Amino acid sequence: MTLTPAYGRDYKSKAEVTAAWDSGKDFQIASVGPYMGAYVTKRELAGKEKEVSIRYARLSKVVIIPV
C-alpha cells in the first residue's frame, strides 16, 4: 500500500516520515483501489498490512516502513 502525508504535509527525510508514522499522524492512501484517498494511521493498519510505502520530499522519494 502506498501512502502520502495528509493535509498538505511533507517531510524532508526518512527519519521525519518514520517519526510521523510512529506518532500516529494521518496519511492518505495513494494506491489505486476502493480506498484511494482515505485517511489512515499506523494503528488502523496494524494487523491488516505488513508494510507500507510512504512517499515524501514532494513525492519524489519513497520509504518502506513495517506496520
C-alpha positions as CSV (number, residue, x, y, z in Angstrom):
1,M,0.0,0.0,0.0
2,T,1.3,3.4,-0.9
3,L,0.6,6.4,1.3
4,T,1.3,10.1,1.2
5,P,1.3,12.7,4.0
6,A,-2.2,14.1,4.7
7,Y,-3.4,17.6,4.8
8,G,-0.6,19.1,2.7
9,R,2.2,18.0,5.0
10,D,5.6,17.0,3.6
11,Y,8.8,15.6,5.1
12,K,12.4,16.1,4.1
13,S,13.9,12.9,5.5
14,K,13.2,9.2,6.2
15,A,13.6,10.0,9.9
16,E,10.8,12.6,9.8
17,V,8.5,10.2,7.9
18,T,9.2,7.4,10.4
19,A,8.6,9.7,13.4
20,A,5.3,11.0,12.0
21,W,4.1,7.4,11.2
22,D,5.1,6.2,14.7
23,S,3.4,9.1,16.4
24,G,0.0,8.4,14.7
25,K,-0.2,11.2,12.1
26,D,-2.7,10.8,9.3
27,F,-1.6,9.6,5.9
28,Q,-3.6,9.4,2.7
29,I,-3.9,6.2,0.7
30,A,-2.5,6.8,-2.8
31,S,-2.8,3.2,-4.1
32,V,-5.5,2.6,-6.8
33,G,-8.5,0.8,-5.3
34,P,-11.7,1.3,-3.4
35,Y,-9.9,3.1,-0.5
36,M,-7.9,5.5,-2.6
37,G,-7.9,8.9,-0.9
38,A,-9.0,7.6,2.5
39,Y,-7.0,8.7,5.6
40,V,-5.3,6.1,7.7
41,T,-2.9,5.9,10.7
42,K,-0.4,3.2,11.7
43,R,-2.9,2.0,14.4
44,E,-5.7,1.5,11.8
45,L,-3.5,-0.6,9.5
46,A,-1.9,-2.8,12.3
47,G,-2.7,-6.4,11.5
48,K,-4.0,-5.6,8.1
49,E,-0.8,-4.7,6.2
50,K,2.8,-6.0,6.7
51,E,4.4,-2.8,5.4
52,V,3.6,0.5,3.7
53,S,5.4,2.6,1.2
54,I,5.3,6.3,2.1
55,R,6.2,9.0,-0.5
56,Y,7.9,12.2,0.8
57,A,10.1,15.1,-0.4
58,R,7.4,16.4,-2.7
59,L,6.5,12.8,-3.6
60,S,10.0,12.2,-5.1
61,K,11.3,9.7,-2.6
62,V,9.8,6.5,-1.0
63,V,10.5,4.8,2.3
64,I,9.1,1.4,3.1
65,I,8.1,1.0,6.8
66,P,6.8,-2.1,8.5
67,V,3.4,-1.7,10.1
